[in-house]
Amino acid sequence: MGHGIIFWIIVGLIAGFLTGKIMKGSGYGALMDIIVGIIGAIIGGFIMSHLFGAGGGGLIYSILVAVFGAVIFTFLLRLISGKR
């Protein structure tokens, strides 16, 4: 069980960091990057499985799906908060 949590933290950190670069934001810091990345993984996983029928994959697939979801999540956060 401990390895699963570490996997999600690593994926979340990488996805959050990459999302910060893609979205040209000032960044939220390492902890918020992890949180944004994990939320992005949940959003991206839901979209990929329900709309496209795509199942799970390895580390690279997980990171790409998490980045996809985190970009959507960050876009929506900025839309709601009015920040650019």
N, CA, C and O atoms as a MOPAC input file, in Angstrom:
PM7 MOZYME 1SCF
protein

 N      0.81200 1    -1.19600 1     0.00000 1
 C      0.00000 1     0.00000 1     0.00000 1
 C      0.85500 1     1.25900 1     0.00000 1
 O      0.48100 1     2.25100 1    -0.62600 1
 N      1.96400 1     1.24400 1     0.66800 1
 C      2.84800 1     2.39500 1     0.73900 1
 C      3.42400 1     2.78400 1    -0.61200 1
 O      3.65500 1     3.96300 1    -0.88200 1
 N      3.65700 1     1.77300 1    -1.47200 1
 C      4.21300 1     2.05500 1    -2.79100 1
 C      3.20800 1     2.79800 1    -3.66100 1
 O      3.59900 1     3.62700 1    -4.48300 1
 N      1.91700 1     2.51300 1    -3.49100 1
 C      0.88100 1     3.19000 1    -4.26400 1
 C      0.83200 1     4.67700 1    -3.95400 1
 O      0.67300 1     5.50200 1    -4.85300 1
 N      0.96700 1     5.01000 1    -2.69000 1
 C      0.96100 1     6.41500 1    -2.27500 1
 C      2.17600 1     7.13300 1    -2.83300 1
 O      2.06000 1     8.25600 1    -3.32300 1
 N      3.32600 1     6.50600 1    -2.76600 1
 C      4.54700 1     7.10300 1    -3.31000 1
 C      4.40800 1     7.31700 1    -4.80700 1
 O      4.82700 1     8.35200 1    -5.32600 1
 N      3.81700 1     6.34100 1    -5.51800 1
 C      3.58300 1     6.46800 1    -6.95700 1
 C      2.71600 1     7.69300 1    -7.24500 1
 O      3.04900 1     8.48700 1    -8.12400 1
 N      1.60200 1     7.85800 1    -6.51600 1
 C      0.70800 1     8.99200 1    -6.73300 1
 C      1.39300 1    10.31500 1    -6.42500 1
 O      1.16700 1    11.30100 1    -7.12600 1
 N      2.22300 1    10.35300 1    -5.39300 1
 C      2.94600 1    11.58300 1    -5.04900 1
 C      3.92200 1    11.94800 1    -6.16200 1
 O      4.01000 1    13.11100 1    -6.55500 1
 N      4.65700 1    10.95600 1    -6.67100 1
 C      5.61500 1    11.21400 1    -7.75600 1
 C      4.88900 1    11.67500 1    -9.01200 1
 O      5.28400 1    12.66200 1    -9.63300 1
 N      3.82900 1    10.96500 1    -9.38900 1
 C      3.05000 1    11.35500 1   -10.56600 1
 C      2.46200 1    12.74800 1   -10.36300 1
 O      2.50500 1    13.57900 1   -11.27000 1
 N      1.91800 1    13.00300 1    -9.18700 1
 C      1.33600 1    14.31000 1    -8.88700 1
 C      2.34300 1    15.43600 1    -8.96200 1
 O      2.04800 1    16.50100 1    -9.50400 1
 N      3.53500 1    15.20900 1    -8.41900 1
 C      4.57600 1    16.23600 1    -8.43800 1
 C      5.00900 1    16.54400 1    -9.86900 1
 O      5.11000 1    17.70800 1   -10.25600 1
 N      5.26100 1    15.50700 1   -10.64400 1
 C      5.68600 1    15.70300 1   -12.03400 1
 C      4.57100 1    16.37000 1   -12.83900 1
 O      4.82300 1    17.31400 1   -13.58700 1
 N      3.34200 1    15.88200 1   -12.68500 1
 C      2.21500 1    16.44500 1   -13.43100 1
 C      1.95900 1    17.89200 1   -13.02700 1
 O      1.70600 1    18.73700 1   -13.88500 1
 N      2.01900 1    18.18100 1   -11.75700 1
 C      1.81500 1    19.55300 1   -11.28800 1
 C      2.89300 1    20.49100 1   -11.80000 1
 O      2.60200 1    21.61300 1   -12.21500 1
 N      4.13100 1    20.03600 1   -11.77300 1
 C      5.24900 1    20.83100 1   -12.28400 1
 C      5.07300 1    21.10900 1   -13.77600 1
 O      5.19000 1    22.25100 1   -14.22000 1
 N      4.78900 1    20.05400 1   -14.54700 1
 C      4.60900 1    20.22000 1   -15.99700 1
 C      3.40600 1    21.10900 1   -16.31100 1
 O      3.45300 1    21.90900 1   -17.24600 1
 N      2.35300 1    20.97700 1   -15.55200 1
 C      1.17200 1    21.82100 1   -15.75400 1
 C      1.51300 1    23.28600 1   -15.51100 1
 O      1.05300 1    24.16100 1   -16.24500 1
 N      2.31000 1    23.55500 1   -14.49200 1
 C      2.75700 1    24.92800 1   -14.23600 1
 C      3.51800 1    25.50300 1   -15.41300 1
 O      3.36900 1    26.68200 1   -15.73400 1
 N      4.33600 1    24.68100 1   -16.06100 1
 C      5.09700 1    25.13300 1   -17.23500 1
 C      4.17600 1    25.32900 1   -18.43800 1
 O      4.31600 1    26.30200 1   -19.17800 1
 N      3.24200 1    24.40900 1   -18.63000 1
 C      2.32200 1    24.48600 1   -19.77200 1
 C      1.39800 1    25.69400 1   -19.63600 1
 O      1.15700 1    26.41200 1   -20.60600 1
 N      0.89000 1    25.90900 1   -18.44100 1
 C     -0.09000 1    26.97200 1   -18.21200 1
 C      0.57200 1    28.32000 1   -17.94000 1
 O     -0.12600 1    29.30800 1   -17.71100 1
 N      1.87700 1    28.37900 1   -17.96000 1
 C      2.64400 1    29.61500 1   -17.78200 1
 C      2.28200 1    30.35900 1   -16.50000 1
 O      2.21000 1    31.58800 1   -16.48200 1
 N      2.06000 1    29.61000 1   -15.44600 1
 C      1.72200 1    30.22700 1   -14.17500 1
 C      2.95800 1    30.44600 1   -13.32700 1
 O      4.05800 1    30.02500 1   -13.68700 1
 N      2.76800 1    31.10000 1   -12.21300 1
 C      3.87900 1    31.34000 1   -11.30700 1
 C      4.17800 1    30.10300 1   -10.47100 1
 O      5.19200 1    30.05200 1    -9.77600 1
 N      3.30600 1    29.11200 1   -10.53500 1
 C      3.50400 1    27.89500 1    -9.76100 1
 C      2.89300 1    28.03300 1    -8.38600 1
 O      2.63600 1    29.14000 1    -7.91300 1
 N      2.66600 1    26.91600 1    -7.75800 1
 C      2.02300 1    26.91100 1    -6.44700 1
 C      2.95000 1    26.38900 1    -5.36000 1
 O      2.59000 1    26.42000 1    -4.18300 1
 N      4.12200 1    25.91600 1    -5.72100 1
 C      5.00300 1    25.27600 1    -4.76700 1
 C      4.85800 1    23.76700 1    -4.85600 1
 O      3.89800 1    23.26700 1    -5.44300 1
 N      5.79400 1    23.04400 1    -4.28200 1
 C      5.84900 1    21.59100 1    -4.43400 1
 C      4.59800 1    20.89500 1    -3.89200 1
 O      4.06400 1    20.00000 1    -4.54800 1
 N      4.12900 1    21.28600 1    -2.72000 1
 C      2.96100 1    20.61700 1    -2.13500 1
 C      1.71400 1    20.83700 1    -2.98600 1
 O      0.96900 1    19.89200 1    -3.24800 1
 N      1.48500 1    22.05800 1    -3.41300 1
 C      0.31000 1    22.33500 1    -4.24300 1
 C      0.46300 1    21.70000 1    -5.62700 1
 O     -0.53000 1    21.28600 1    -6.22400 1
 N      1.69300 1    21.61700 1    -6.14600 1
 C      1.91400 1    20.91500 1    -7.41100 1
 C      1.48500 1    19.45900 1    -7.29600 1
 O      0.86100 1    18.91400 1    -8.20600 1
 N      1.82300 1    18.83300 1    -6.17000 1
 C      1.42400 1    17.44100 1    -5.94500 1
 C     -0.09800 1    17.33800 1    -5.90000 1
 O     -0.68400 1    16.45000 1    -6.52000 1
 N     -0.73200 1    18.24200 1    -5.16900 1
 C     -2.18400 1    18.20900 1    -5.03700 1
 C     -2.86000 1    18.44600 1    -6.38100 1
 O     -3.78700 1    17.72500 1    -6.75000 1
 N     -2.39400 1    19.46500 1    -7.11800 1
 C     -2.95300 1    19.74700 1    -8.44800 1
 C     -2.73400 1    18.54500 1    -9.36500 1
 O     -3.62900 1    18.17400 1   -10.12600 1
 N     -1.55200 1    17.93600 1    -9.29700 1
 C     -1.25800 1    16.76700 1   -10.12300 1
 C     -2.13000 1    15.57200 1    -9.79400 1
 O     -2.58500 1    14.86900 1   -10.69700 1
 N     -2.36900 1    15.33300 1    -8.51400 1
 C     -3.21600 1    14.20500 1    -8.10900 1
 C     -4.66800 1    14.46200 1    -8.51700 1
 O     -5.33700 1    13.56200 1    -9.02300 1
 N     -5.15700 1    15.68200 1    -8.29900 1
 C     -6.51300 1    16.02100 1    -8.75000 1
 C     -6.59000 1    15.88900 1   -10.26700 1
 O     -7.58100 1    15.39600 1   -10.80400 1
 N     -5.53500 1    16.33300 1   -10.95500 1
 C     -5.47700 1    16.18800 1   -12.40600 1
 C     -5.50400 1    14.73500 1   -12.84100 1
 O     -6.12800 1    14.39300 1   -13.84600 1
 N     -4.82700 1    13.87700 1   -12.08600 1
 C     -4.83500 1    12.44300 1   -12.41100 1
 C     -6.23300 1    11.86400 1   -12.27400 1
 O     -6.65000 1    11.03000 1   -13.07800 1
 N     -6.94500 1    12.30200 1   -11.26700 1
 C     -8.32500 1    11.82900 1   -11.07300 1
 C     -9.21100 1    12.32100 1   -12.21400 1
 O     -9.97500 1    11.54700 1   -12.79100 1
 N     -9.10600 1    13.60400 1   -12.53500 1
 C     -9.91400 1    14.17500 1   -13.62300 1
 C     -9.54000 1    13.52500 1   -14.95600 1
 O    -10.41100 1    13.09400 1   -15.71100 1
 N     -8.24500 1    13.46100 1   -15.23300 1
 C     -7.78500 1    12.87000 1   -16.48600 1
 C     -8.15800 1    11.40500 1   -16.60000 1
 O     -8.56400 1    10.94700 1   -17.66800 1
 N     -8.02300 1    10.66300 1   -15.50400 1
 C     -8.39100 1     9.25300 1   -15.50600 1
 C     -9.87000 1     9.05600 1   -15.76700 1
 O    -10.26300 1     8.14900 1   -16.50100 1
 N    -10.69700 1     9.91300 1   -15.16200 1
 C    -12.13700 1     9.83200 1   -15.38200 1
 C    -12.47200 1    10.09800 1   -16.84800 1
 O    -13.24300 1     9.36000 1   -17.46200 1
 N    -11.88900 1    11.15000 1   -17.39900 1
 C    -12.15100 1    11.50100 1   -18.80100 1
 C    -11.67700 1    10.39600 1   -19.74100 1
 O    -12.40300 1     9.99400 1   -20.65100 1
 N    -10.47500 1     9.91400 1   -19.52000 1
 C     -9.92300 1     8.89600 1   -20.41200 1
 C    -10.72500 1     7.60300 1   -20.35100 1
 O    -10.94900 1     6.96800 1   -21.38100 1
 N    -11.15700 1     7.20800 1   -19.16500 1
 C    -11.88200 1     5.93900 1   -19.05400 1
 C    -13.34100 1     6.04800 1   -19.49600 1
 O    -13.87000 1     5.11900 1   -20.10600 1
 N    -13.99100 1     7.16000 1   -19.19800 1
 C    -15.41600 1     7.28000 1   -19.50800 1
 C    -15.69800 1     7.79400 1   -20.91100 1
 O    -16.67600 1     7.37900 1   -21.53300 1
 N    -14.87300 1     8.67700 1   -21.41200 1
 C    -15.13300 1     9.22800 1   -22.74400 1
 C    -14.40500 1     8.47700 1   -23.84600 1
 O    -14.92100 1     8.33900 1   -24.95500 1
 N    -13.21300 1     7.99400 1   -23.54400 1
 C    -12.39900 1     7.35200 1   -24.57200 1
 C    -12.21200 1     5.85600 1   -24.35200 1
 O    -11.65800 1     5.17500 1   -25.21500 1
 N    -12.65600 1     5.33800 1   -23.22700 1
 C    -12.53300 1     3.92300 1   -22.94400 1
 C    -11.10700 1     3.44800 1   -22.74200 1
 O    -10.83700 1     2.24900 1   -22.80300 1
 N    -10.19600 1     4.37000 1   -22.50300 1
 C     -8.78200 1     4.01900 1   -22.32500 1
 C     -8.54800 1     3.51500 1   -20.90900 1
 O     -8.98000 1     4.13300 1   -19.93600 1
 N     -7.86800 1     2.40200 1   -20.80800 1
 C     -7.54200 1     1.83600 1   -19.50800 1
 C     -6.24900 1     2.40800 1   -18.96300 1
 O     -5.71300 1     3.37800 1   -19.49900 1
 N     -5.76000 1     1.81600 1   -17.91200 1
 C     -4.53700 1     2.27200 1   -17.28300 1
 C     -3.30200 1     1.90100 1   -18.07400 1
 O     -3.35400 1     1.09200 1   -19.00000 1
 N     -2.21500 1     2.49200 1   -17.70100 1
 C     -0.94800 1     2.22700 1   -18.35500 1
 C      0.16600 1     2.32800 1   -17.34500 1
 O     -0.06500 1     2.20700 1   -16.14200 1
 N      1.35300 1     2.54500 1   -17.81600 1
 C      2.51400 1     2.65400 1   -16.95100 1
 C      2.71500 1     4.06700 1   -16.43500 1
 O      1.79300 1     4.88300 1   -16.43100 1
 N      3.91900 1     4.33600 1   -16.00600 1
 C      4.27200 1     5.62600 1   -15.41000 1
 C      4.07900 1     6.77100 1   -16.40000 1
 O      3.47300 1     7.78700 1   -16.05700 1
 N      4.58500 1     6.62000 1   -17.62000 1
 C      4.49100 1     7.69500 1   -18.61300 1
 C      3.02900 1     7.99000 1   -18.93500 1
 O      2.62800 1     9.15300 1   -18.97500 1
 N      2.23400 1     6.95500 1   -19.16400 1
 C      0.80700 1     7.13500 1   -19.43300 1
 C      0.14000 1     7.85400 1   -18.26200 1
 O     -0.64500 1     8.77900 1   -18.47100 1
 N      0.44100 1     7.44200 1   -17.04500 1
 C     -0.15400 1     8.05500 1   -15.86000 1
 C      0.20300 1     9.53200 1   -15.76400 1
 O     -0.64700 1    10.35700 1   -15.42900 1
 N      1.45000 1     9.86800 1   -16.05400 1
 C      1.88100 1    11.26200 1   -16.00700 1
 C      1.15600 1    12.07700 1   -17.08500 1
 O      0.68000 1    13.17900 1   -16.81300 1
 N      1.07000 1    11.54000 1   -18.30000 1
 C      0.39300 1    12.26100 1   -19.38800 1
 C     -1.08400 1    12.49100 1   -19.07400 1
 O     -1.60600 1    13.58200 1   -19.30200 1
 N     -1.75300 1    11.47100 1   -18.55400 1
 C     -3.16400 1    11.61000 1   -18.18400 1
 C     -3.31600 1    12.61600 1   -17.05100 1
 O     -4.24300 1    13.42600 1   -17.06500 1
 N     -2.41900 1    12.57500 1   -16.07200 1
 C     -2.47200 1    13.51000 1   -14.95100 1
 C     -2.23200 1    14.94700 1   -15.42000 1
 O     -2.90000 1    15.86900 1   -14.95200 1
 N     -1.29100 1    15.14200 1   -16.33300 1
 C     -1.03800 1    16.48100 1   -16.87400 1
 C     -2.27200 1    16.97800 1   -17.62700 1
 O     -2.67600 1    18.12900 1   -17.46500 1
 N     -2.87200 1    16.11100 1   -18.45100 1
 C     -4.08600 1    16.44800 1   -19.18600 1
 C     -5.17900 1    16.92500 1   -18.22500 1
 O     -5.79100 1    17.97100 1   -18.43900 1
 N     -5.41300 1    16.15700 1   -17.17800 1
 C     -6.42800 1    16.52000 1   -16.19200 1
 C     -6.05600 1    17.75400 1   -15.39300 1
 O     -6.92200 1    18.57300 1   -15.08600 1
 N     -4.78300 1    17.90400 1   -15.04900 1
 C     -4.33500 1    19.05500 1   -14.26400 1
 C     -4.43000 1    20.34900 1   -15.06600 1
 O     -4.73000 1    21.40400 1   -14.50800 1
 N     -4.17800 1    20.27500 1   -16.36600 1
 C     -4.33300 1    21.45900 1   -17.21800 1
 C     -5.80100 1    21.88100 1   -17.22700 1
 O     -6.10800 1    23.06700 1   -17.10500 1
 N     -6.69500 1    20.92500 1   -17.36900 1
 C     -8.13200 1    21.23600 1   -17.33700 1
 C     -8.51100 1    21.82500 1   -15.97800 1
 O     -9.22100 1    22.82800 1   -15.90500 1
 N     -8.03500 1    21.19700 1   -14.90500 1
 C     -8.32900 1    21.66400 1   -13.55100 1
 C     -7.80300 1    23.08500 1   -13.33300 1
 O     -8.51900 1    23.93300 1   -12.80000 1
 N     -6.56700 1    23.34900 1   -13.73800 1
 C     -5.97400 1    24.67500 1   -13.58000 1
 C     -6.73000 1    25.71200 1   -14.40500 1
 O     -6.97200 1    26.82500 1   -13.93900 1
 N     -7.10200 1    25.34700 1   -15.62800 1
 C     -7.88300 1    26.24800 1   -16.47600 1
 C     -9.19600 1    26.62700 1   -15.78900 1
 O     -9.57500 1    27.79700 1   -15.76100 1
 N     -9.88800 1    25.62300 1   -15.23600 1
 C    -11.15300 1    25.88600 1   -14.55700 1
 C    -10.95800 1    26.73700 1   -13.30100 1
 O    -11.76600 1    27.62300 1   -13.02200 1
 N     -9.89300 1    26.47300 1   -12.54500 1
 C     -9.59800 1    27.27900 1   -11.35800 1
 C     -9.37200 1    28.73800 1   -11.73900 1
 O     -9.88500 1    29.64600 1   -11.08500 1
 N     -8.60400 1    28.95500 1   -12.79600 1
 C     -8.33400 1    30.32500 1   -13.24700 1
 C     -9.59100 1    30.99100 1   -13.77400 1
 O     -9.78800 1    32.19100 1   -13.58400 1
 N    -10.43400 1    30.22600 1   -14.43000 1
 C    -11.69000 1    30.74900 1   -14.96400 1
 C    -12.58400 1    31.21100 1   -13.81400 1
 O    -13.19000 1    32.28000 1   -13.88300 1
 N    -12.66200 1    30.41200 1   -12.77300 1
 C    -13.49700 1    30.74100 1   -11.62000 1
 C    -12.91900 1    31.89800 1   -10.82200 1
 O    -13.65200 1    32.79600 1   -10.40700 1
 N    -11.60300 1    31.88300 1   -10.60300 1
 C    -10.97800 1    32.90300 1    -9.75800 1
 C    -10.68100 1    34.19300 1   -10.50200 1
 O    -10.43600 1    35.22300 1    -9.87400 1
 N    -10.69700 1    34.15800 1   -11.81700 1
 C    -10.40700 1    35.34800 1   -12.60700 1
 C     -8.92400 1    35.60300 1   -12.80000 1
 O     -8.54800 1    36.61700 1   -13.38800 1
 N     -8.07100 1    34.70200 1   -12.31800 1
 C     -6.61600 1    34.85400 1   -12.49100 1
 C     -6.20000 1    34.34100 1   -13.85100 1
 O     -6.82000 1    33.42600 1   -14.39200 1
 N     -5.15600 1    34.92400 1   -14.40300 1
 C     -4.66000 1    34.49700 1   -15.70500 1
 C     -3.28300 1    33.96300 1   -15.58500 1
 O     -2.69200 1    33.55000 1   -16.58300 1

